[in-house]
Amino acid sequence: MDKILYQIQKDYLERFRKPVDELITEMEEYAKANRIPILGWLSAEFLEHLVMIQQPKRVLEIGTAIGYSTIRIARHLKKKSRVDTIEKSADDIEIAKGFIEKSGVSKKIKLIEGDAMDIMPDLDKKYNFIFIDADKEDYKKLFYYSLMLLKKGGVIFIDNLLWHGFAAAKKVPDSYKASAKYINNFNNLFTSQVTLKTSILPIGDGIGLGVKIG
Ligand SMILES: C[S@@+](CC[C@H](N)C(=O)[O-])C[C@H]1O[C@@H](n2cnc3c(N)ncnc32)[C@H](O)[C@@H]1O
């Protein structure tokens, strides 16, 4: 049984999934074959919907991996809107560049190479939408940097806040204990911000959604 959504519900929802194009299929297969974590399809579709609704001019993504979510965001941006995406893994950067080149939306994507912990303090322009999907132990700092970079009315979208079901589990395997504790602490921090209206949604691996209200 899946630890967040019952398998029967997942299978049911899968029946309504619309077919995706060749590039997205190729990326999903590449990620699976190479064990690269990317957004699940439900989370990716939800992300696309938010981008379609909000029409952000400037998006910041932390954690590009192979560029899967980056491309899905960029495809829904208006002509002059942009997504800046930060990735620190040289291997992933090479793969992401290839896929972005093929995506048809490369002009809307700026791939920033390096550690977001070093890069974010130097970013000077604010963003309408920030998506955090990086190493969990970096979340707290990345979140604080994001709060400074998020415009009023802007949206923050954070993946993995239910952490494979272990954030809420009574019994957590040893290998997940530290990360589950980390995510729990982070969830307290995230939901107690007075400048954000927040929810944690049971979509995919748990999505933290916040809107900057102050
Ligand atoms: C879960 S994957 C991102 C998946 C991608 N958002 C998607 O859904 O297609 C996380 C990525 O974040 C990168 N990463 C983790 N911590 C980072 C940091 N501090 N700065 C930049 N990249 C980071 C990792 O190298 C990894 O490629």
The ligand as an SDF file (V2000), in Angstrom:
LIG
                    3D

 27 29  0  0  0  0  0  0  0  0999 V2000
   14.1280   15.9440   -6.5690 C   0  0  0  0  0  0  0  0  0  0  0  0
   15.3290   16.4890   -7.6780 S   0  0  0  0  0  0  0  0  0  0  0  0
   14.5330   17.7540   -8.5900 C   0  0  0  0  0  0  0  0  0  0  0  0
   13.4850   17.2470   -9.5130 C   0  0  0  0  0  0  0  0  0  0  0  0
   12.8700   18.2780  -10.4340 C   0  0  0  0  0  0  0  0  0  0  0  0
   12.3860   19.4400   -9.7080 N   0  0  0  0  0  0  0  0  0  0  0  0
   11.7170   17.6520  -11.2060 C   0  0  0  0  0  0  0  0  0  0  0  0
   10.6480   17.4370  -10.6000 O   0  0  0  0  0  0  0  0  0  0  0  0
   11.8830   17.3760  -12.3940 O   0  0  0  0  0  0  0  0  0  0  0  0
   16.4040   17.4070   -6.6340 C   0  0  0  0  0  0  0  0  0  0  0  0
   17.5760   18.0600   -7.3480 C   0  0  0  0  0  0  0  0  0  0  0  0
   18.0070   19.1340   -6.5360 O   0  0  0  0  0  0  0  0  0  0  0  0
   19.4060   19.2530   -6.6420 C   0  0  0  0  0  0  0  0  0  0  0  0
   19.8270   19.9790   -5.4350 N   0  0  0  0  0  0  0  0  0  0  0  0
   19.7090   19.5600   -4.1370 C   0  0  0  0  0  0  0  0  0  0  0  0
   20.1340   20.5100   -3.2950 N   0  0  0  0  0  0  0  0  0  0  0  0
   20.5370   21.5580   -4.0630 C   0  0  0  0  0  0  0  0  0  0  0  0
   21.0930   22.8320   -3.7860 C   0  0  0  0  0  0  0  0  0  0  0  0
   21.3340   23.2250   -2.5230 N   0  0  0  0  0  0  0  0  0  0  0  0
   21.3930   23.6430   -4.8200 N   0  0  0  0  0  0  0  0  0  0  0  0
   21.1570   23.2560   -6.1040 C   0  0  0  0  0  0  0  0  0  0  0  0
   20.6440   22.0630   -6.4380 N   0  0  0  0  0  0  0  0  0  0  0  0
   20.3280   21.2240   -5.4360 C   0  0  0  0  0  0  0  0  0  0  0  0
   19.8830   17.8070   -6.6970 C   0  0  0  0  0  0  0  0  0  0  0  0
   21.1530   17.7290   -7.2710 O   0  0  0  0  0  0  0  0  0  0  0  0
   18.7770   17.1550   -7.5370 C   0  0  0  0  0  0  0  0  0  0  0  0
   19.1400   17.1210   -8.8910 O   0  0  0  0  0  0  0  0  0  0  0  0
  1  2  1  0
  2  3  1  0
  2 10  1  0
  3  4  1  0
  4  5  1  0
  5  6  1  0
  5  7  1  0
  7  8  2  0
  7  9  1  0
 10 11  1  0
 11 12  1  0
 11 26  1  0
 12 13  1  0
 13 14  1  0
 13 24  1  0
 14 15  1  0
 14 23  1  0
 15 16  2  0
 16 17  1  0
 17 18  1  0
 17 23  2  0
 18 19  1  0
 18 20  2  0
 20 21  1  0
 21 22  2  0
 22 23  1  0
 24 25  1  0
 24 26  1  0
 26 27  1  0
M  CHG  2   2   1   9  -1
M  END
$$$$
